[in-house]
Amino acid sequence: DLNISVLFYKNKKLLFSEDKWSSITSDAQKTSNSLVGKEVTFGYSLVRGRFTNTQNYFAIVEYVYPGSPADVAGLNRGDFIVQIDGQSITDSNLRKLTDAENLTITTGIYSPSGISAGNTVSMTSREMDLDPVLIYKTIVTEGHTIGYLFYAHFITDYNSSLQQAFQFFKDKNITDLVVDLRYNPGGYISAAQFLSS
């Protein structure tokens, strides 16, 4: 353990402070599991920001995995989170949004006069298999049948889900395709190649 801690400390010098993707972890198993879509999670993806002229943060829900603790708690895309366990979100508790075992959050309601507290919900994280093919559907407009695919992560273990989505598109005789990779952080090149093929 001592050698791992020393190695972890020394490698922190490799981080580049201006690169938001630069990170180091001492939990190799957690990282390996994440690369195959297995995580202990609340089942949501968040974008974080800081309120102007304060040290307080907020988070906005980008998407929610179906059946996840966040889904069961009623969270939806676009929900605005302003408190953790009844406290403002700060540097000291920000990581709880993704790393805590149990969490109580308060959503915010925006109006021209400011932000007020909304609903308070509690969640317990659990291990989930996170299929990155979250949405596939068709949209028919102006004589076009448009296929829409939301793909959250390049994970080879879920190539069968991509196959299922594209079979659906084929069956629907789509004329156009939108592949939504807005929140996809990357992953396995083999999964990207499979999508491209």
DOPATI-502875 format. One record per residue: x, y, z of N, C-alpha, C, O, CB in turn; residue in three letters. Coordinates in steps of 0.05 Angstrom, whole numbers, padded with zeros to 5 digits, always signed. Atoms other than C-alpha are relative to their C-alpha. Glycine has a CB too. Layout:
BEGIN
XYZXYZXYZXYZXYZala...
This chain:
BEGIN
+00016-00024+00000+00000+00000+00000+00017+00025+00000+00010+00045-00013-00019+00000+00024asp-00018-00023-00001+00057+00048+00016+00011+00006-00027+00012+00029-00035+00022-00005+00020leu-00011-00004+00026+00088+00038-00052-00021+00012-00019-00015+00029-00035+00011-00026-00012asn+00022-00010+00017+00021+00050-00086-00005+00029+00006-00008+00046-00012-00025-00016+00003ile+00005-00027-00008+00011+00114-00046+00022+00019-00010+00016+00041-00019-00003+00002+00030ser-00022-00016+00009+00080+00140-00063-00001+00004-00030+00003+00026-00040+00027-00013+00008val+00002-00001+00029+00071+00123-00137-00023+00019-00007-00020+00035-00026-00005-00028-00011leu+00023-00017+00005+00003+00157-00136+00007+00030+00004+00001+00047-00012-00024-00007+00018phe-00008-00027-00006+00033+00220-00104+00019+00011-00021+00015+00033-00030+00013+00001+00028tyr-00019-00009+00019+00091+00224-00152-00013+00004-00028-00006+00024-00041+00023-00021-00003lys+00013-00003+00026+00046+00214-00213-00018+00024-00002-00025+00032-00024-00015-00025-00006asn+00017-00024+00001+00003+00273-00193+00014+00023-00014+00001+00041-00025-00008+00009+00029lys-00014-00021+00014+00058+00316-00222-00005-00002-00030+00001+00018-00045+00030-00002+00006lys+00005+00003+00028+00038+00289-00290-00026+00014-00009-00030+00019-00033-00002-00029-00007leu+00025-00013+00006-00029+00324-00286+00005+00028-00011+00024+00041-00003-00018+00001+00024leu-00002-00027+00011-00039+00387-00327-00025+00015+00009-00047+00008+00002+00002+00000-00031phe+00022-00014-00013-00082+00437-00289-00020+00013-00020-00043+00016-00013+00011+00021+00018ser+00018-00013+00019-00111+00469-00352-00016-00020-00017-00031-00012-00034+00015+00019-00017glu+00013+00021+00015-00135+00403-00380-00021-00013+00017-00015-00028+00035+00020-00022-00011asp+00021+00011-00017-00203+00384-00353-00002-00030-00002-00015-00042+00015-00027+00013-00008lys+00001+00029+00003-00194+00313-00378+00023-00014+00014+00024-00039+00015+00000-00008-00030trp-00024+00011-00013-00128+00303-00340-00008-00010+00028-00017+00006+00044+00023+00020+00001ser+00007+00010-00026-00138+00257-00281+00018-00024+00007+00029-00037-00011-00029-00008+00002ser-00015+00024-00010-00104+00203-00239-00017-00013+00021-00030+00000+00037+00028+00008+00011ile+00014+00015-00021-00136+00149-00198+00017-00022+00011+00035-00032-00002-00026-00012-00012thr-00014+00023-00013-00110+00098-00149-00018-00025+00000-00010-00046+00010+00008+00007+00029ser+00019+00022+00001-00171+00053-00162-00002-00011-00028-00020-00004-00043-00028+00009+00011asp-00001+00011+00027-00153+00013-00224-00025-00017-00006-00035-00016-00029+00024-00018-00003ala+00024+00016+00005-00213-00034-00215-00024+00017-00008-00039+00010-00026-00006-00018+00024gln+00022-00018+00006-00262+00023-00215+00002+00011-00028-00018+00012-00043-00001+00024+00020lys-00005-00010+00027-00231+00051-00278-00006-00022-00021-00018-00017-00041+00028+00011-00003thr+00005+00022+00018-00232-00017-00312-00029-00006-00003-00039-00010-00025+00015-00026+00010ser+00029+00005+00001-00305-00028-00293-00014+00021-00017-00032+00015-00032-00011-00001+00028asn+00012-00022+00014-00323+00041-00320+00003-00003-00030-00015+00004-00046+00011+00026+00009ser-00005+00003+00029-00292+00024-00388-00017-00022-00012-00019-00024-00037+00029-00006-00004leu+00018+00020+00011-00340-00035-00395-00029+00006+00008-00047-00011+00005+00008-00028+00010val+00027-00009-00006-00401+00004-00370-00011-00010+00027-00035-00009+00031-00018-00010-00021gly+00009+00009-00026-00404-00023-00299+00010+00020+00021+00034+00023+00025+00011-00029+00007lys-00007-00021-00019-00406+00031-00246-00019+00000+00024-00042-00008+00022+00000+00028-00013glu+00017-00006-00023-00431+00045-00176-00008+00030-00004+00009+00047-00004+00014-00005+00028val+00009-00026+00010-00473+00106-00194-00028+00007+00009-00044-00010+00018+00002+00000-00030thr+00028-00009-00003-00535+00148-00185-00014-00002-00027-00039+00000-00028-00001+00029+00011phe+00012+00004+00027-00546+00139-00260-00007+00025-00014-00026+00026-00030-00024-00017+00003gly+00004-00025+00015-00542+00210-00284+00027+00011-00009+00048+00004+00001-00015+00021+00016tyr-00023-00015+00008-00493+00253-00322-00005+00029+00006-00026+00039+00000+00007-00005-00031ser+00003-00028-00008-00481+00323-00297+00021+00018-00013+00043+00009-00019+00003+00002+00031leu-00019-00021+00007-00449+00387-00321-00001+00019+00024-00022+00025+00034-00008+00014-00028val-00002-00017-00023-00424+00432-00266+00007+00028-00008+00021+00033-00028+00020-00011+00020arg-00007-00028+00005-00418+00508-00262+00002+00014+00027-00006+00003+00048-00020+00014-00018gly-00003-00016-00024-00404+00562-00211-00017+00025-00003-00016+00038-00024+00029+00007+00007arg+00015-00025+00000-00451+00619-00193+00019+00023-00001+00040+00023+00012-00019+00001+00025phe-00017-00024+00003-00422+00687-00211+00004+00013+00028-00015+00015+00044-00012+00020-00019thr-00007-00015-00024-00386+00723-00154-00004-00016+00026-00008-00004+00047-00015+00025+00002asn+00002+00016-00025-00392+00664-00105+00019-00024-00003+00031-00028-00024-00030-00010+00004thr-00015+00025+00000-00356+00600-00087-00018-00024-00002-00010-00047+00000+00018-00002+00025gln+00020+00021+00002-00420+00560-00096-00004-00010-00028-00003+00005-00048-00027+00010+00012asn+00004+00013+00025-00432+00511-00151-00030-00007-00004-00046-00006+00014+00017-00025-00002tyr+00025+00012+00007-00493+00483-00187+00006-00023-00019+00028-00024-00030-00020+00021-00012phe-00003+00021+00019-00503+00422-00230-00026-00002-00017-00048+00003-00006+00007-00028+00013ala+00023+00003+00017-00549+00410-00289+00001-00029-00010+00022-00039-00019+00000+00020-00024ile+00002+00027+00009-00573+00340-00307+00000-00001-00031-00017+00011-00044-00026-00014+00011val-00002+00003+00029-00551+00323-00378-00018-00023-00010-00033-00019-00029+00029-00006-00009glu+00017+00022+00007-00585+00255-00381-00001-00019+00024+00015-00018+00042+00009-00015-00025tyr+00005+00019-00022-00611+00199-00336-00004-00027-00012-00019-00030-00032-00026+00009+00017val+00004+00028+00009-00605+00124-00346-00027-00011+00010-00033-00007+00034+00023-00018+00010tyr+00026+00011-00008-00673+00089-00345+00004-00020+00023+00023-00037+00022-00013-00014-00024pro+00000+00019-00022-00686+00051-00280+00022+00006+00021+00024-00009+00040+00004-00027-00010gly-00021-00007-00019-00628+00085-00244-00011+00014+00025-00034+00022+00025+00021+00019-00014ser+00009-00015-00023-00632+00116-00174-00010+00028-00007-00029+00038+00004+00022+00001+00021pro+00008-00027+00008-00636+00185-00207-00027-00001-00014-00044+00017-00010+00021+00013-00018ala+00026+00003+00014-00693+00161-00252-00022-00005+00020-00044+00007+00018+00002-00023-00021asp+00020+00006-00021-00731+00131-00193-00006+00024+00017-00029+00028+00026+00010-00024+00017val+00004-00024-00016-00721+00196-00155-00015+00022-00015-00022+00043-00004+00027+00011+00010ala+00015-00019+00015-00755+00233-00212+00017+00022-00014+00006+00042-00023-00020+00013+00017gly-00017-00020+00013-00695+00271-00240-00001-00003-00030-00004-00025-00040+00029-00002+00010leu+00002+00000+00029-00697+00291-00313+00021+00018-00012+00032+00035+00001-00028+00009-00009asn-00019-00017+00015-00653+00323-00366-00009+00029+00005-00032+00036+00003-00001-00007-00030arg+00005-00029-00004-00647+00398-00351-00005+00008+00029-00005+00031+00035-00023+00008-00016gly+00004-00007-00028-00660+00393-00276+00025+00014+00011+00047+00007+00003-00007-00025+00017asp-00021-00017-00010-00618+00443-00238+00004-00007+00030-00015-00004+00045-00008+00030-00004phe-00006+00008-00027-00585+00419-00173+00015+00023+00014+00036+00031+00004+00016-00027+00001ile-00013-00022-00014-00567+00473-00122+00009-00006+00029+00024+00010+00040-00020+00023+00001val-00008+00007-00027-00559+00438-00055+00006-00030+00003-00006-00046-00010-00021+00009+00020gln-00006+00028-00007-00528+00374-00027-00005-00002+00031+00007+00013+00046+00029-00008-00008ile+00006+00004-00028-00555+00350+00040-00007+00026+00015+00002+00031+00037+00024-00013+00014asp+00009-00025-00012-00587+00418+00053+00020+00022+00000+00015+00044+00011-00009-00005+00028gly-00021-00020+00001-00522+00456+00041+00006+00009-00028+00001-00006-00048+00026-00011+00014gln-00009-00009+00026-00496+00498-00016+00021-00019-00011+00035-00031+00005+00010+00030+00001ser-00020+00017+00012-00452+00461-00065+00026+00016-00002+00027+00037-00014-00009-00010-00029ile-00026-00013-00001-00379+00480-00053+00022-00019-00008+00017-00042-00014+00006+00012+00028thr-00023+00018+00006-00309+00453-00067+00001-00024+00018+00009-00046+00010+00026+00016+00002asp-00003+00022-00020-00314+00411-00004-00020-00022-00004-00015-00045+00006-00002+00012+00027ser+00020+00022+00003-00377+00372-00023-00008-00006-00029-00025-00023-00034-00025+00008+00015asn+00007+00003+00028-00380+00377-00099+00002-00029-00010-00015-00038-00025+00018+00017-00017leu-00004+00028+00010-00353+00305-00110-00022-00018+00010-00026-00040-00001+00027-00010+00010arg+00022+00017-00010-00412+00277-00069-00021-00004-00022-00034-00025-00022-00013+00013+00024lys+00020+00003+00021-00456+00288-00131+00004-00025-00016-00015-00036-00027+00001+00024-00018leu-00005+00024+00015-00422+00229-00163+00012-00022+00017+00010-00046+00010+00019+00006-00023thr-00016+00020-00015-00381+00194-00109-00013-00010+00026-00003-00029+00038+00026+00010+00006asp+00012+00007-00026-00427+00190-00048-00016-00027-00003-00024-00035-00024-00019+00022+00010ala+00017+00024+00000-00463+00126-00028-00030+00008+00002-00047-00003-00012+00008-00019+00024glu+00027-00011-00003-00525+00164-00005+00001+00030-00004+00021+00043+00003-00012-00007+00029asn+00000-00028+00007-00545+00233-00027-00028+00012+00001-00047-00001-00008+00012+00004-00028leu+00025-00015+00001-00600+00283-00015+00006+00026-00014+00023+00041-00006-00012+00006+00029thr-00005-00025+00016-00604+00339-00067-00025+00016-00001-00048+00006+00002+00010-00007-00028ile+00022-00018+00004-00647+00399-00076+00002+00013-00027+00024+00023-00034-00001+00022+00022thr+00000-00012+00026-00666+00423-00145-00006+00030+00003-00017+00039+00023-00020-00013-00019thr+00006-00029+00000-00670+00497-00162-00020+00007-00021-00023-00007-00042+00026+00015-00005gly+00020-00010+00019-00724+00535-00197+00009+00028-00008+00012+00046+00009-00029+00001+00013ile-00010-00026+00010-00700+00593-00240-00023+00017-00008-00042+00008-00021+00019-00004-00024tyr+00020-00021+00009-00741+00656-00249+00016+00026-00004+00039+00028+00005-00023+00003+00021ser-00014-00026+00005-00723+00727-00271+00009+00013+00026+00028+00029+00026-00017+00019-00015pro-00008-00013-00026-00719+00747-00197+00021-00016+00015+00031-00007+00036-00024+00003+00017ser-00021+00015-00013-00669+00692-00179-00006-00030+00000-00023-00039-00015+00004+00010+00028gly+00003+00029-00002-00664+00619-00160-00011-00007+00028-00002+00003+00048+00027-00015-00004ile+00012+00009-00026-00708+00587-00107+00002-00030+00001+00005-00044-00019-00030+00010+00002ser-00002+00029-00004-00707+00518-00077-00025-00014-00011-00047-00004-00010+00002-00007+00030ala+00022+00016+00012-00749+00465-00112-00004-00025+00017-00006-00024+00041+00005-00007-00029gly+00004+00026-00013-00758+00391-00096+00026-00010+00013+00048-00004+00004-00010-00020-00020asn-00022+00014-00013-00713+00352-00049-00005-00030-00003-00026-00040+00004+00003+00008+00030thr+00002+00029+00004-00699+00279-00066+00025-00013+00011+00046-00002+00012-00004-00007-00030val-00022+00016-00010-00656+00225-00036+00005-00024-00018-00013-00035-00030-00005-00009+00029ser-00008+00023+00017-00617+00171-00073+00021-00016+00014+00037-00006+00030+00009+00010-00028met-00022+00017-00009-00573+00112-00057+00013-00011-00026-00001-00023-00042-00010-00023+00019thr-00013+00010+00024-00521+00094-00109+00000-00031+00000-00002-00043+00021+00030+00011-00002ser-00001+00029+00002-00518+00023-00135+00016-00007-00025+00019+00009-00044-00028-00013-00001arg-00015+00009+00024-00478-00018-00185-00020-00004-00023-00041-00017-00019+00016-00026+00006glu+00016+00002+00023-00507-00013-00254+00016-00007-00024+00040+00000-00026-00016+00026-00005met-00011+00004+00027-00492-00038-00324-00011+00022-00017-00035+00023-00023-00006-00029-00011asp+00009-00024+00014-00495+00027-00363+00002-00003-00030+00023+00003-00042+00017+00025+00009leu+00001+00004+00029-00515+00011-00434+00001+00028-00013-00017+00045-00008-00026-00015-00009asp-00003-00027+00010-00490+00072-00473-00019+00007-00023-00021+00030-00031+00028+00003-00010pro+00020-00006+00020-00544+00066-00526-00026+00007+00015-00043-00010+00019-00005-00025-00020val+00022-00009-00017-00594+00107-00487-00026+00004-00015-00048-00003-00006+00007+00025+00014leu+00024-00006+00015-00642+00128-00541+00005-00006-00030+00026+00001-00041-00008+00030+00003ile+00001+00001+00029-00657+00107-00612-00030+00000-00007-00046-00014+00004+00014-00026-00011tyr+00028-00004+00008-00720+00128-00647+00000+00012-00028+00021+00019-00039-00016+00018+00020lys+00002-00014+00025-00746+00157-00712-00018+00025+00003-00036+00026+00020-00012-00019-00022thr+00016-00025+00001-00774+00226-00727-00008+00003-00029+00009+00004-00046+00016+00025+00011ile+00010-00003+00027-00817+00234-00788-00008+00029-00005-00024+00040+00010-00024-00019-00006val+00006-00028+00006-00818+00304-00818+00007+00006-00029+00028-00002-00039+00016+00019+00019thr-00004-00010+00027-00824+00335-00887+00009-00022-00019+00027-00018-00036+00021+00022+00000glu-00006+00022+00018-00822+00268-00922+00025-00016+00006+00033-00033-00009+00002+00010-00028gly-00024+00014-00009-00760+00244-00885-00006-00016+00025-00021-00007+00043+00023+00020+00006his+00001+00016-00025-00755+00188-00834+00028+00001+00011+00047-00012+00001-00010-00030-00006thr-00026-00005-00011-00698+00210-00791+00005-00018+00024-00011-00019+00043+00003+00030+00009ile-00008+00017-00023-00663+00160-00745+00016+00017+00019+00034+00033+00011+00017-00024-00009gly-00014-00015-00021-00638+00189-00679+00012-00020+00019-00002-00037+00030-00018+00020+00015tyr-00014+00018-00018-00585+00153-00638+00016+00016+00020+00032+00033+00013+00019-00019-00015leu-00016-00013-00021-00559+00178-00571+00019-00021+00012+00010-00041+00024-00019+00012+00023phe-00020+00019-00007-00494+00142-00556+00019+00013+00020+00034+00031+00013+00016-00011-00025tyr-00013-00015-00023-00463+00160-00488+00029-00008+00004+00043+00007+00018-00015-00006+00024ala-00027+00009-00006-00397+00121-00488+00008-00021-00020-00008-00039-00026+00002-00010+00030his-00009+00021+00019-00355+00079-00536+00008-00024+00017+00031-00026+00025+00024+00011-00017phe-00005+00024-00016-00360+00012-00500-00006-00024-00017-00029-00029-00025-00018+00000+00026ile+00003+00024+00017-00348-00052-00539-00020-00020+00010-00033-00034-00006+00027-00013-00003thr+00018+00020-00012-00389-00095-00491-00029+00005-00009-00046-00013-00005+00002+00001+00030asp+00028-00007+00008-00452-00060-00518-00003+00003-00030-00022+00016-00039-00009+00025+00014tyr+00003-00001+00029-00440-00068-00593-00026-00013-00009-00038-00005-00029+00023-00014-00013asn+00026+00013+00007-00502-00113-00593-00023+00020+00001-00042+00019-00013-00005-00024+00018ser+00021-00021-00002-00543-00052-00571+00001+00018-00025-00020+00026-00034+00004+00016+00025ser-00002-00015+00025-00516-00013-00630-00012-00016-00024-00026-00004-00040+00029+00007-00006leu+00011+00018+00022-00533-00072-00676-00031+00001+00001-00044+00003-00020+00010-00029+00004gln+00029-00001-00003-00604-00072-00648-00011+00027-00010-00032+00028-00023-00008-00004+00029gln+00009-00027+00008-00611+00004-00659+00000+00002-00030-00019+00012-00042+00017+00022+00013ala-00002-00003+00029-00587+00000-00731-00019-00019-00015-00027-00013-00037+00028-00005-00009phe+00020+00017+00012-00632-00059-00746-00027+00013+00001-00043+00012-00018-00001-00028+00015gln+00025-00016-00003-00690-00016-00720-00001+00021-00022-00021+00024-00035-00001+00013+00028phe-00001-00021+00021-00668+00040-00767-00004-00012-00028-00018-00001-00044+00027+00015+00001phe+00003+00014+00026-00663-00009-00825-00030-00008-00004-00041-00004-00026+00018-00025-00002lys+00028+00008+00002-00733-00036-00810-00019+00023-00005-00040+00020-00017-00008-00014+00026asp+00016-00024+00003-00760+00035-00808+00006+00015-00026-00006+00036-00032+00004+00019+00023lys-00008-00013+00025-00727+00052-00875+00007+00029+00003-00003+00046-00012-00023-00003-00021asn-00007-00029-00005-00695+00116-00849+00013+00011-00025+00027-00003-00040+00018+00002+00024ile-00013-00015+00022-00673+00168-00899+00023+00017+00009+00041+00024-00007-00021+00018-00014thr-00021-00016-00011-00628+00207-00853+00007-00011+00028-00009-00026+00040-00009+00030+00002asp-00008+00010-00026-00589+00193-00789+00014+00022+00016+00031+00036+00005+00018-00024-00003leu-00014-00018-00019-00569+00236-00729+00012-00017+00021-00002-00032+00035-00020+00022+00012val-00014+00014-00022-00517+00206-00683+00009+00021+00020+00026+00038+00014+00025-00016-00011val-00005-00020-00021-00515+00246-00619+00023-00010+00019+00019-00028+00034-00026+00005+00017asp-00024+00006-00016-00445+00243-00587+00007+00023+00019+00030+00024+00028+00023-00007-00018leu-00007-00024-00015-00450+00308-00548+00012-00006+00028+00030+00009+00036-00025+00016+00004arg-00010+00005-00027-00437+00276-00480+00019-00024+00002+00025-00033+00023-00023-00004+00019tyr-00016+00024+00002-00394+00218-00503+00030+00008+00006+00041+00023-00010-00002-00013-00028asn-00028-00008-00006-00325+00223-00469+00021-00017-00015+00045-00012-00011+00004-00003+00030pro-00019+00017+00014-00294+00171-00514-00002-00029+00009-00023-00037+00018+00029+00010+00003gly+00000+00027-00009-00274+00100-00497+00017-00017-00019+00038-00009-00027-00029-00011+00001gly-00015+00019+00016-00253+00040-00539-00002+00007-00030-00023+00012-00041-00010-00028+00005tyr-00001-00005+00029-00230+00052-00611-00017-00022-00015-00029-00016-00035+00029+00000-00010ile+00014+00022+00013-00260-00016-00629-00030+00005+00000-00044-00002-00019+00006-00027+00015ser+00028-00007-00001-00329+00009-00607-00006+00022-00020-00027+00022-00033-00009+00009+00028ala+00004-00021+00020-00321+00072-00649+00001-00011-00028-00014-00003-00046+00022+00021+00004ala-00002+00012+00026-00300+00029-00708-00026-00016-00006-00036-00015-00029+00024-00019-00002gln+00025+00015+00004-00362-00015-00698-00022+00019-00007-00038+00013-00026-00007-00016+00025phe+00021-00020+00006-00407+00046-00698+00004+00010-00029-00015+00013-00044+00001+00024+00020leu-00005-00011+00027-00373+00073-00761-00006-00020-00022-00013-00013-00044+00029+00008-00002ser+00005+00021+00021-00382+00006-00797-00030-00005-00004-00037-00021-00020+00014-00026+00007ser
